[in-house]
Amino acid sequence: MSGIFKAYDIRGIYPDQLNESIAEDIGRAYIEFTKAKKVVVGRDMRPHSEPLFKAMAKGMTEQGADVIDIGLCSTPMSYFANAMLKAEGSIMITASHNTGEWNGFKLCLANAVPISGATGIGDIERIVTEKSWTPSPTKGSISTCDVSAEYGQFLRRHAKMNRKPKIVVDYANSMGIYEIAGIEDLFEIIPLYKELDGTFPNHEANPLHLETLNAIRAKVKETGAEFGAAFDGDADRCGFIDDKGEIIPMDLFTALIAQDILSEGPATILYDLRSSWAVKECIEANGGKAIMSRVGHAFIKAQMRENDAVFAGELSGHYYFKENSTAESQGLALIKLSNLVCKTGKKVSELVAPLRKYFASGEINSKVSDVKPILAKIKTTYTDGRMFELDGISVEYPNWWFNVRASNTEPLVRLIVEAKDQATMEARRDELLKLIRG
Protein backbone atom coordinates (compact mmCIF):
# COMPACT_ATOMS: atom_id res chain seq x y z
CA MET A 1 0.00 0.00 0.00
CA SER A 2 3.00 2.25 0.40
CA GLY A 3 3.17 5.19 -1.93
CA ILE A 4 -0.34 5.01 -3.42
CA PHE A 5 -1.57 8.12 -1.58
CA LYS A 6 -0.36 10.95 -3.82
CA ALA A 7 -0.50 14.77 -3.84
CA TYR A 8 -3.65 14.87 -6.00
CA ASP A 9 -5.13 11.37 -5.98
CA ILE A 10 -4.69 7.74 -4.96
CA ARG A 11 -2.88 5.68 -7.59
CA GLY A 12 -1.05 2.36 -7.82
CA ILE A 13 -0.41 -0.82 -9.79
CA TYR A 14 -3.20 -3.42 -9.71
CA PRO A 15 -3.30 -5.76 -7.84
CA ASP A 16 0.09 -5.42 -6.09
CA GLN A 17 -0.39 -1.92 -4.69
CA LEU A 18 -4.12 -1.36 -5.22
CA ASN A 19 -6.69 -4.16 -4.98
CA GLU A 20 -10.23 -4.90 -3.83
CA SER A 21 -9.31 -5.20 -0.16
CA ILE A 22 -7.60 -1.79 -0.13
CA ALA A 23 -10.41 -0.26 -2.21
CA GLU A 24 -12.99 -1.39 0.36
CA ASP A 25 -10.91 0.17 3.16
CA ILE A 26 -10.52 3.41 1.18
CA GLY A 27 -14.30 3.48 0.69
CA ARG A 28 -14.82 3.20 4.45
CA ALA A 29 -12.12 5.78 5.21
CA TYR A 30 -13.52 8.24 2.65
CA ILE A 31 -16.94 8.14 4.37
CA GLU A 32 -15.35 8.35 7.82
CA PHE A 33 -13.42 11.45 6.72
CA THR A 34 -16.11 13.25 4.69
CA LYS A 35 -19.22 12.09 6.62
CA ALA A 36 -20.92 12.06 3.18
CA LYS A 37 -24.32 10.35 2.96
CA LYS A 38 -24.66 10.42 -0.85
CA VAL A 39 -21.64 9.79 -3.11
CA VAL A 40 -21.38 9.62 -6.90
CA VAL A 41 -18.92 7.00 -8.22
CA GLY A 42 -17.84 6.68 -11.86
CA ARG A 43 -15.14 4.61 -13.54
CA ASP A 44 -13.02 4.22 -16.65
CA MET A 45 -12.69 1.21 -18.96
CA ARG A 46 -9.75 -0.57 -17.31
CA PRO A 47 -10.65 -4.23 -16.68
CA HIS A 48 -10.06 -3.82 -12.93
CA SER A 49 -12.13 -0.62 -12.56
CA GLU A 50 -15.38 -2.58 -12.09
CA PRO A 51 -14.10 -4.94 -9.35
CA LEU A 52 -12.53 -1.95 -7.60
CA PHE A 53 -15.88 -0.14 -7.83
CA LYS A 54 -17.74 -3.08 -6.25
CA ALA A 55 -15.25 -3.26 -3.38
CA MET A 56 -15.21 0.49 -2.77
CA ALA A 57 -19.03 0.68 -2.91
CA LYS A 58 -19.21 -2.14 -0.36
CA GLY A 59 -16.94 -0.18 1.99
CA MET A 60 -19.00 3.00 1.59
CA THR A 61 -22.40 1.34 2.04
CA GLU A 62 -21.11 -0.57 5.10
CA GLN A 63 -20.32 2.87 6.52
CA GLY A 64 -23.92 3.96 5.97
CA ALA A 65 -23.52 6.00 2.75
CA ASP A 66 -25.67 5.72 -0.37
CA VAL A 67 -23.70 5.20 -3.57
CA ILE A 68 -24.91 6.49 -6.95
CA ASP A 69 -23.20 4.37 -9.60
CA ILE A 70 -22.88 6.46 -12.79
CA GLY A 71 -21.03 3.66 -14.58
CA LEU A 72 -18.50 4.26 -17.33
CA CYS A 73 -17.79 7.98 -17.75
CA SER A 74 -15.08 10.57 -18.21
CA THR A 75 -13.69 12.36 -15.16
CA PRO A 76 -15.37 15.67 -16.21
CA MET A 77 -18.70 13.77 -16.31
CA SER A 78 -18.14 12.60 -12.72
CA TYR A 79 -17.64 16.23 -11.64
CA PHE A 80 -20.79 17.22 -13.53
CA ALA A 81 -22.78 14.39 -11.87
CA ASN A 82 -21.51 15.40 -8.42
CA ALA A 83 -23.17 18.83 -8.79
CA MET A 84 -26.20 17.74 -10.84
CA LEU A 85 -27.21 15.02 -8.36
CA LYS A 86 -26.47 17.28 -5.37
CA ALA A 87 -24.17 14.64 -3.92
CA GLU A 88 -21.93 15.25 -0.92
CA GLY A 89 -18.95 13.82 -2.72
CA SER A 90 -17.71 11.88 -5.73
CA ILE A 91 -15.02 9.39 -6.64
CA MET A 92 -13.71 8.66 -10.12
CA ILE A 93 -11.99 5.28 -10.53
CA THR A 94 -9.19 5.86 -13.03
CA ALA A 95 -5.42 6.06 -13.38
CA SER A 96 -5.81 8.78 -16.02
CA HIS A 97 -2.93 8.65 -18.53
CA ASN A 98 -1.04 5.83 -16.76
CA THR A 99 -0.60 2.53 -18.59
CA GLY A 100 -3.06 -0.35 -18.23
CA GLU A 101 -1.66 -2.02 -15.11
CA TRP A 102 -2.37 1.13 -13.06
CA ASN A 103 -5.58 2.25 -11.42
CA GLY A 104 -6.63 4.82 -8.86
CA PHE A 105 -9.19 7.16 -7.31
CA LYS A 106 -9.84 10.89 -7.78
CA LEU A 107 -11.70 12.11 -4.69
CA CYS A 108 -14.01 15.11 -4.28
CA LEU A 109 -16.31 16.72 -1.74
CA ALA A 110 -19.65 18.32 -2.73
CA ASN A 111 -19.63 20.54 -5.86
CA ALA A 112 -16.55 18.68 -7.16
CA VAL A 113 -14.20 20.39 -4.68
CA PRO A 114 -11.08 18.18 -4.89
CA ILE A 115 -9.56 16.35 -1.95
CA SER A 116 -5.77 16.69 -2.26
CA GLY A 117 -2.82 15.57 -0.17
CA ALA A 118 -3.10 18.80 1.80
CA THR A 119 -6.89 18.65 2.29
CA GLY A 120 -7.66 15.04 3.15
CA ILE A 121 -5.77 12.33 1.26
CA GLY A 122 -3.29 12.18 4.17
CA ASP A 123 -6.16 11.80 6.65
CA ILE A 124 -7.75 9.06 4.55
CA GLU A 125 -4.39 7.25 4.39
CA ARG A 126 -4.12 7.41 8.19
CA ILE A 127 -7.68 6.05 8.64
CA VAL A 128 -6.93 3.21 6.19
CA THR A 129 -3.62 2.36 7.90
CA GLU A 130 -5.15 2.36 11.37
CA LYS A 131 -8.53 0.95 10.23
CA SER A 132 -9.95 3.64 12.52
CA TRP A 133 -13.43 4.04 11.06
CA THR A 134 -16.50 3.92 13.30
CA PRO A 135 -18.86 1.08 12.34
CA SER A 136 -22.28 2.31 11.12
CA PRO A 137 -25.49 0.87 12.61
CA THR A 138 -27.22 1.28 9.23
CA LYS A 139 -26.19 0.23 5.73
CA GLY A 140 -26.38 2.45 2.66
CA SER A 141 -27.76 1.50 -0.74
CA ILE A 142 -26.42 1.40 -4.31
CA SER A 143 -28.46 2.96 -7.13
CA THR A 144 -27.55 3.65 -10.76
CA CYS A 145 -27.88 6.85 -12.75
CA ASP A 146 -26.82 7.63 -16.33
CA VAL A 147 -25.89 11.31 -16.65
CA SER A 148 -24.65 11.14 -20.25
CA ALA A 149 -27.76 12.77 -21.80
CA GLU A 150 -27.69 15.67 -19.32
CA TYR A 151 -23.94 16.16 -19.80
CA GLY A 152 -24.43 16.24 -23.58
CA GLN A 153 -27.18 18.87 -23.21
CA PHE A 154 -24.95 20.91 -20.89
CA LEU A 155 -22.18 20.95 -23.53
CA ARG A 156 -24.56 21.76 -26.39
CA ARG A 157 -25.81 24.89 -24.62
CA HIS A 158 -22.39 26.44 -25.26
CA ALA A 159 -22.19 25.62 -28.97
CA LYS A 160 -22.48 28.63 -31.28
CA MET A 161 -21.34 27.01 -34.52
CA ASN A 162 -23.04 27.79 -37.83
CA ARG A 163 -21.69 24.63 -39.50
CA LYS A 164 -20.08 21.28 -38.69
CA PRO A 165 -16.29 21.62 -38.36
CA LYS A 166 -14.31 18.72 -39.82
CA ILE A 167 -12.06 17.39 -37.05
CA VAL A 168 -9.92 14.37 -36.18
CA VAL A 169 -10.46 12.95 -32.68
CA ASP A 170 -7.96 10.53 -31.13
CA TYR A 171 -9.98 8.77 -28.42
CA ALA A 172 -6.92 6.72 -27.32
CA ASN A 173 -9.23 3.72 -26.70
CA SER A 174 -10.46 5.47 -23.58
CA MET A 175 -12.98 7.82 -21.97
CA GLY A 176 -12.97 10.59 -24.57
CA ILE A 177 -15.54 8.31 -26.25
CA TYR A 178 -17.92 9.15 -23.39
CA GLU A 179 -16.80 12.77 -22.90
CA ILE A 180 -18.08 13.92 -26.31
CA ALA A 181 -20.71 11.26 -27.09
CA GLY A 182 -23.48 13.85 -26.65
CA ILE A 183 -21.99 16.36 -29.12
CA GLU A 184 -20.46 14.20 -31.87
CA ASP A 185 -23.26 15.10 -34.27
CA LEU A 186 -22.18 18.78 -34.13
CA PHE A 187 -18.99 17.84 -36.00
CA GLU A 188 -17.77 15.88 -38.98
CA ILE A 189 -15.50 13.56 -36.99
CA ILE A 190 -12.70 11.41 -38.36
CA PRO A 191 -12.10 9.01 -35.44
CA LEU A 192 -8.89 7.35 -34.30
CA TYR A 193 -8.86 4.43 -31.82
CA LYS A 194 -12.56 4.63 -30.94
CA GLU A 195 -12.83 1.25 -29.21
CA LEU A 196 -12.72 1.02 -25.41
CA ASP A 197 -9.63 -0.96 -24.45
CA GLY A 198 -8.00 -0.58 -21.04
CA THR A 199 -4.78 -2.15 -22.32
CA PHE A 200 -4.20 0.90 -24.61
CA PRO A 201 -3.16 -1.17 -27.67
CA ASN A 202 -2.31 1.79 -29.93
CA HIS A 203 -0.47 4.29 -27.74
CA GLU A 204 -0.28 5.59 -24.19
CA ALA A 205 -3.24 7.93 -23.54
CA ASN A 206 -1.06 10.91 -22.70
CA PRO A 207 -1.00 13.94 -25.03
CA LEU A 208 1.91 15.41 -23.03
CA HIS A 209 4.11 12.70 -24.58
CA LEU A 210 4.35 14.30 -27.99
CA GLU A 211 5.12 11.04 -29.82
CA THR A 212 1.56 9.87 -28.96
CA LEU A 213 0.34 12.69 -31.26
CA ASN A 214 2.09 11.42 -34.40
CA ALA A 215 -0.96 9.52 -35.71
CA ILE A 216 -3.39 12.40 -35.22
CA ARG A 217 -0.98 14.95 -36.74
CA ALA A 218 -0.62 12.80 -39.85
CA LYS A 219 -4.40 12.20 -40.08
CA VAL A 220 -5.22 15.94 -39.83
CA LYS A 221 -2.88 16.67 -42.75
CA GLU A 222 -4.03 13.67 -44.77
CA THR A 223 -7.76 14.50 -44.44
CA GLY A 224 -7.59 18.31 -44.57
CA ALA A 225 -9.29 18.50 -41.17
CA GLU A 226 -9.70 21.87 -39.44
CA PHE A 227 -8.07 20.65 -36.23
CA GLY A 228 -7.45 17.57 -34.10
CA ALA A 229 -8.22 16.72 -30.47
CA ALA A 230 -6.35 13.98 -28.56
CA PHE A 231 -7.76 12.85 -25.20
CA ASP A 232 -5.90 11.38 -22.26
CA GLY A 233 -7.15 8.23 -20.49
CA ASP A 234 -9.94 9.75 -18.37
CA ALA A 235 -10.57 12.71 -20.74
CA ASP A 236 -9.77 15.45 -18.23
CA ARG A 237 -6.90 16.56 -20.48
CA CYS A 238 -6.71 17.09 -24.21
CA GLY A 239 -4.03 18.02 -26.72
CA PHE A 240 -5.01 20.01 -29.80
CA ILE A 241 -3.50 20.03 -33.31
CA ASP A 242 -3.94 22.85 -35.84
CA ASP A 243 -4.97 22.47 -39.51
CA LYS A 244 -1.32 22.14 -40.58
CA GLY A 245 -0.76 19.19 -38.25
CA GLU A 246 1.24 21.31 -35.80
CA ILE A 247 0.84 20.81 -32.05
CA ILE A 248 -0.80 23.80 -30.34
CA PRO A 249 1.15 24.46 -27.12
CA MET A 250 -1.29 23.91 -24.27
CA ASP A 251 -0.70 27.34 -22.75
CA LEU A 252 -1.46 29.02 -26.08
CA PHE A 253 -4.65 26.97 -26.29
CA THR A 254 -5.71 28.72 -23.04
CA ALA A 255 -5.39 32.04 -24.90
CA LEU A 256 -7.54 30.73 -27.80
CA ILE A 257 -10.35 29.65 -25.46
CA ALA A 258 -10.09 32.96 -23.60
CA GLN A 259 -10.85 34.78 -26.86
CA ASP A 260 -14.14 32.92 -27.31
CA ILE A 261 -15.15 33.43 -23.67
CA LEU A 262 -14.24 37.14 -23.62
CA SER A 263 -16.17 37.81 -26.82
CA GLU A 264 -19.24 37.63 -24.54
CA GLY A 265 -17.93 40.29 -22.12
CA PRO A 266 -15.19 40.89 -19.55
CA ALA A 267 -14.30 38.09 -17.12
CA THR A 268 -11.50 36.83 -14.88
CA ILE A 269 -9.32 34.08 -16.34
CA LEU A 270 -6.48 32.18 -14.64
CA TYR A 271 -3.34 30.93 -16.36
CA ASP A 272 -0.69 28.78 -14.72
CA LEU A 273 2.68 30.39 -14.01
CA ARG A 274 4.46 28.27 -16.65
CA SER A 275 2.40 29.91 -19.41
CA SER A 276 3.84 32.12 -22.13
CA TRP A 277 3.76 35.90 -21.73
CA ALA A 278 1.47 35.73 -24.79
CA VAL A 279 -1.35 34.22 -22.70
CA LYS A 280 -1.62 37.11 -20.23
CA GLU A 281 -1.27 39.61 -23.07
CA CYS A 282 -4.06 37.94 -25.07
CA ILE A 283 -6.47 37.80 -22.11
CA GLU A 284 -5.91 41.48 -21.34
CA ALA A 285 -6.10 42.54 -25.00
CA ASN A 286 -9.52 40.88 -25.19
CA GLY A 287 -10.82 42.73 -22.13
CA GLY A 288 -10.23 40.05 -19.52
CA LYS A 289 -8.60 40.15 -16.11
CA ALA A 290 -5.63 37.75 -16.16
CA ILE A 291 -4.47 36.18 -12.88
CA MET A 292 -1.44 33.90 -12.57
CA SER A 293 -2.00 30.64 -10.67
CA ARG A 294 0.01 27.89 -9.04
CA VAL A 295 0.41 24.54 -10.80
CA GLY A 296 -1.96 21.72 -9.81
CA HIS A 297 -5.72 21.27 -10.15
CA ALA A 298 -6.53 21.55 -6.42
CA PHE A 299 -4.79 24.95 -6.19
CA ILE A 300 -6.25 26.25 -9.45
CA LYS A 301 -9.82 25.25 -8.58
CA ALA A 302 -9.55 26.94 -5.17
CA GLN A 303 -8.07 30.08 -6.75
CA MET A 304 -10.84 30.14 -9.38
CA ARG A 305 -13.45 30.13 -6.62
CA GLU A 306 -11.64 32.85 -4.65
CA ASN A 307 -11.47 35.13 -7.70
CA ASP A 308 -14.80 34.17 -9.31
CA ALA A 309 -12.88 33.17 -12.45
CA VAL A 310 -14.86 31.73 -15.36
CA PHE A 311 -11.99 29.76 -16.92
CA ALA A 312 -8.46 28.56 -16.22
CA GLY A 313 -5.90 26.78 -18.36
CA GLU A 314 -2.88 24.73 -17.37
CA LEU A 315 0.24 23.90 -19.39
CA SER A 316 -0.52 20.19 -18.89
CA GLY A 317 -3.75 20.43 -20.94
CA HIS A 318 -6.26 20.74 -18.10
CA TYR A 319 -8.93 23.34 -18.94
CA TYR A 320 -11.29 24.38 -16.14
CA PHE A 321 -14.72 25.97 -16.51
CA LYS A 322 -16.82 27.68 -13.87
CA GLU A 323 -19.93 26.13 -15.49
CA ASN A 324 -18.69 22.61 -14.62
CA SER A 325 -18.12 23.32 -10.90
CA THR A 326 -14.82 25.07 -11.73
CA ALA A 327 -13.58 21.68 -12.95
CA GLU A 328 -12.34 20.27 -16.24
CA SER A 329 -14.50 19.79 -19.31
CA GLN A 330 -12.68 18.88 -22.49
CA GLY A 331 -16.02 18.74 -24.31
CA LEU A 332 -16.41 22.44 -23.52
CA ALA A 333 -12.83 23.15 -24.66
CA LEU A 334 -13.63 21.46 -27.99
CA ILE A 335 -16.79 23.52 -28.42
CA LYS A 336 -15.13 26.83 -27.49
CA LEU A 337 -12.40 26.30 -30.11
CA SER A 338 -15.06 25.42 -32.70
CA ASN A 339 -17.05 28.55 -31.80
CA LEU A 340 -13.93 30.65 -32.38
CA VAL A 341 -13.18 29.01 -35.75
CA CYS A 342 -16.76 29.48 -36.98
CA LYS A 343 -17.08 33.04 -35.67
CA THR A 344 -13.79 34.37 -37.06
CA GLY A 345 -13.75 32.40 -40.31
CA LYS A 346 -10.02 31.86 -39.69
CA LYS A 347 -8.03 28.65 -39.78
CA VAL A 348 -6.76 27.42 -36.40
CA SER A 349 -3.15 27.95 -37.54
CA GLU A 350 -4.02 31.59 -38.30
CA LEU A 351 -5.56 32.01 -34.84
CA VAL A 352 -2.48 30.52 -33.14
CA ALA A 353 0.11 32.37 -35.27
CA PRO A 354 0.00 35.74 -33.40
CA LEU A 355 0.43 33.87 -30.08
CA ARG A 356 3.63 32.13 -31.24
CA LYS A 357 5.65 35.28 -30.57
CA TYR A 358 8.08 34.10 -27.89
CA PHE A 359 10.49 31.19 -27.61
CA ALA A 360 9.87 28.65 -24.83
CA SER A 361 12.00 25.71 -23.66
CA GLY A 362 9.03 23.59 -22.61
CA GLU A 363 9.18 22.05 -19.15
CA ILE A 364 12.51 20.28 -18.58
CA ASN A 365 12.89 17.77 -15.74
CA SER A 366 16.10 17.09 -13.82
CA LYS A 367 16.47 14.27 -11.27
CA VAL A 368 18.07 15.63 -8.10
CA SER A 369 18.90 14.25 -4.67
CA ASP A 370 18.02 17.44 -2.78
CA VAL A 371 15.91 20.30 -4.11
CA LYS A 372 16.51 22.87 -1.34
CA PRO A 373 20.17 23.80 -2.03
CA ILE A 374 19.39 24.17 -5.75
CA LEU A 375 16.52 26.59 -5.08
CA ALA A 376 18.68 28.49 -2.57
CA LYS A 377 21.47 28.85 -5.15
CA ILE A 378 19.02 30.10 -7.79
CA LYS A 379 17.66 32.69 -5.33
CA THR A 380 21.12 34.15 -4.72
CA THR A 381 22.19 34.01 -8.40
CA TYR A 382 19.22 35.79 -9.99
CA THR A 383 18.69 38.73 -7.62
CA ASP A 384 18.68 41.34 -10.40
CA GLY A 385 15.28 40.30 -11.84
CA ARG A 386 11.72 40.50 -10.51
CA MET A 387 11.51 37.41 -8.29
CA PHE A 388 8.36 35.84 -6.84
CA GLU A 389 7.64 32.51 -5.15
CA LEU A 390 4.06 31.57 -6.03
CA ASP A 391 5.22 28.03 -6.89
CA GLY A 392 8.96 27.43 -6.72
CA ILE A 393 10.96 30.41 -7.92
CA SER A 394 10.03 32.63 -10.86
CA VAL A 395 12.24 35.47 -12.09
CA GLU A 396 11.29 37.95 -14.82
CA TYR A 397 13.61 40.16 -16.88
CA PRO A 398 12.68 42.58 -19.68
CA ASN A 399 13.45 40.02 -22.41
CA TRP A 400 13.20 36.63 -20.69
CA TRP A 401 11.82 34.77 -17.64
CA PHE A 402 12.09 31.40 -15.97
CA ASN A 403 10.41 29.23 -13.34
CA VAL A 404 12.07 26.46 -11.32
CA ARG A 405 9.96 24.33 -9.01
CA ALA A 406 10.06 20.99 -7.27
CA SER A 407 7.72 18.28 -8.54
CA ASN A 408 4.81 17.48 -6.21
CA THR A 409 5.04 13.80 -7.05
CA GLU A 410 8.66 12.84 -7.91
CA PRO A 411 12.28 13.73 -6.91
CA LEU A 412 12.52 16.17 -9.81
CA VAL A 413 13.20 19.83 -10.41
CA ARG A 414 11.19 21.29 -13.29
CA LEU A 415 12.52 24.22 -15.33
CA ILE A 416 10.83 26.37 -17.95
CA VAL A 417 12.44 29.32 -19.75
CA GLU A 418 10.92 31.77 -22.23
CA ALA A 419 12.56 34.64 -24.09
CA LYS A 420 11.87 37.15 -26.83
CA ASP A 421 14.43 35.41 -29.10
CA GLN A 422 15.64 31.85 -29.55
CA ALA A 423 19.31 32.54 -28.75
CA THR A 424 18.53 34.13 -25.37
CA MET A 425 16.17 31.31 -24.45
CA GLU A 426 18.76 28.63 -25.28
CA ALA A 427 21.63 30.42 -23.52
CA ARG A 428 19.58 31.01 -20.33
CA ARG A 429 18.16 27.48 -20.43
CA ASP A 430 21.65 25.96 -20.63
CA GLU A 431 22.97 28.25 -17.90
CA LEU A 432 20.13 27.24 -15.53
CA LEU A 433 20.42 23.53 -16.33
CA LYS A 434 24.13 23.68 -15.54
CA LEU A 435 23.33 25.24 -12.19
CA ILE A 436 20.55 22.69 -11.44
CA ARG A 437 22.50 19.63 -12.53
CA GLY A 438 25.78 20.76 -11.09
PETA-V76789 format. One record per residue. N is the residue number from 0. PHI is phi in whole degrees, 0 to 359 (* if undefined). NEAR is the number of other ideal C-beta (glycine too) atoms within 10 Angstrom. Layout:
BEGIN
N/PHI/NEAR  N/PHI/NEAR
END
This chain:
BEGIN
0/*/17  1/298/6  2/84/8  3/275/20  4/271/21  5/259/15  6/293/14  7/239/21  8/199/24  9/248/27  10/206/21  11/194/23  12/275/16  13/268/22  14/262/15  15/296/9  16/259/18  17/225/23  18/217/18  19/298/18  20/297/12  21/291/21  22/298/26  23/297/20  24/296/20  25/295/27  26/301/29  27/297/27  28/294/25  29/299/29  30/291/28  31/302/19  32/285/20  33/272/20  34/61/11  35/293/24  36/256/14  37/221/18  38/232/29  39/273/30  40/229/26  41/239/30  42/206/25  43/267/26  44/267/22  45/298/26  46/301/12  47/268/21  48/294/20  49/292/14  50/299/16  51/294/26  52/300/22  53/301/13  54/291/19  55/295/26  56/298/23  57/298/18  58/300/25  59/289/26  60/291/21  61/300/17  62/271/23  63/93/17  64/266/27  65/269/17  66/253/25  67/256/21  68/276/17  69/264/26  70/70/16  71/292/17  72/195/29  73/278/32  74/298/29  75/302/30  76/294/33  77/292/30  78/294/32  79/299/29  80/295/25  81/308/31  82/285/18  83/299/17  84/269/16  85/51/10  86/281/25  87/264/19  88/179/26  89/208/31  90/226/29  91/251/30  92/269/26  93/192/31  94/245/28  95/55/24  96/274/24  97/296/21  98/291/14  99/299/20  100/280/16  101/269/19  102/208/30  103/181/27  104/224/27  105/255/25  106/252/24  107/224/26  108/269/18  109/299/17  110/58/17  111/60/25  112/289/20  113/288/24  114/263/25  115/250/21  116/303/18  117/279/13  118/241/14  119/154/17  120/298/24  121/297/14  122/294/17  123/296/23  124/301/17  125/298/13  126/297/19  127/296/25  128/298/12  129/271/9  130/49/9  131/260/11  132/270/19  133/268/10  134/302/8  135/264/15  136/289/6  137/242/8  138/258/12  139/274/20  140/241/10  141/242/16  142/236/10  143/244/9  144/207/13  145/259/13  146/260/21  147/298/19  148/294/10  149/294/16  150/294/29  151/300/18  152/296/11  153/302/20  154/295/25  155/299/14  156/299/10  157/263/18  158/282/16  159/230/15  160/264/15  161/260/7  162/198/11  163/260/13  164/296/19  165/270/16  166/226/25  167/258/25  168/240/27  169/263/30  170/278/24  171/54/28  172/59/24  173/222/28  174/280/31  175/301/29  176/302/22  177/278/26  178/303/32  179/244/25  180/304/18  181/280/19  182/231/22  183/301/14  184/289/11  185/281/18  186/232/22  187/261/14  188/260/20  189/258/18  190/272/15  191/237/19  192/55/23  193/263/14  194/227/12  195/298/15  196/202/15  197/290/20  198/266/12  199/49/21  200/292/10  201/263/16  202/195/19  203/303/17  204/272/31  205/218/23  206/293/25  207/287/16  208/275/13  209/298/12  210/294/9  211/290/21  212/265/22  213/300/11  214/295/18  215/289/28  216/298/20  217/295/15  218/292/19  219/300/26  220/292/16  221/295/11  222/262/14  223/67/9  224/291/24  225/281/21  226/193/27  227/232/30  228/228/26  229/239/28  230/276/31  231/271/30  232/299/29  233/252/34  234/62/29  235/261/29  236/225/26  237/209/28  238/253/26  239/243/27  240/239/27  241/277/22  242/294/22  243/268/13  244/83/20  245/271/15  246/287/18  247/273/22  248/306/22  249/293/23  250/287/24  251/292/24  252/297/25  253/305/30  254/294/28  255/298/23  256/297/23  257/303/29  258/296/21  259/293/23  260/297/21  261/285/21  262/293/14  263/263/10  264/131/9  265/296/11  266/198/18  267/266/17  268/230/28  269/261/27  270/224/25  271/283/25  272/293/18  273/270/26  274/284/27  275/302/24  276/309/17  277/300/22  278/291/26  279/300/19  280/299/16  281/292/23  282/300/27  283/291/14  284/295/15  285/263/18  286/88/12  287/265/22  288/261/15  289/260/20  290/236/17  291/285/17  292/233/24  293/293/17  294/274/22  295/114/22  296/297/21  297/296/20  298/292/20  299/295/24  300/296/26  301/295/18  302/292/18  303/300/24  304/295/14  305/299/9  306/256/15  307/49/11  308/282/24  309/268/22  310/203/27  311/214/28  312/232/28  313/236/24  314/302/24  315/277/19  316/95/26  317/274/24  318/234/25  319/249/28  320/234/25  321/306/17  322/297/16  323/254/22  324/57/24  325/50/26  326/240/28  327/294/29  328/205/29  329/284/29  330/298/30  331/295/24  332/300/27  333/299/27  334/293/24  335/296/24  336/295/25  337/296/26  338/304/22  339/296/21  340/297/23  341/292/18  342/290/14  343/273/14  344/71/7  345/261/14  346/286/15  347/300/28  348/298/17  349/288/13  350/289/21  351/280/23  352/310/12  353/293/13  354/274/21  355/275/15  356/256/12  357/241/18  358/240/18  359/247/22  360/279/18  361/75/13  362/279/16  363/247/16  364/263/11  365/229/17  366/285/10  367/223/17  368/275/7  369/216/9  370/284/18  371/304/9  372/297/11  373/294/20  374/297/17  375/297/11  376/294/13  377/297/20  378/298/14  379/276/7  380/278/12  381/249/20  382/276/8  383/270/8  384/254/14  385/275/11  386/258/13  387/215/14  388/235/10  389/292/15  390/203/21  391/71/23  392/236/18  393/244/21  394/226/20  395/246/16  396/238/15  397/302/8  398/239/13  399/197/21  400/209/21  401/212/25  402/227/23  403/235/25  404/214/23  405/278/17  406/295/16  407/283/18  408/238/13  409/219/10  410/282/12  411/232/16  412/250/24  413/250/20  414/240/25  415/223/24  416/231/25  417/223/25  418/215/22  419/281/14  420/218/12  421/299/10  422/297/9  423/296/16  424/302/20  425/294/14  426/296/14  427/291/21  428/302/22  429/295/12  430/297/13  431/289/23  432/296/15  433/297/9  434/293/15  435/291/19  436/267/12  437/67/9
END
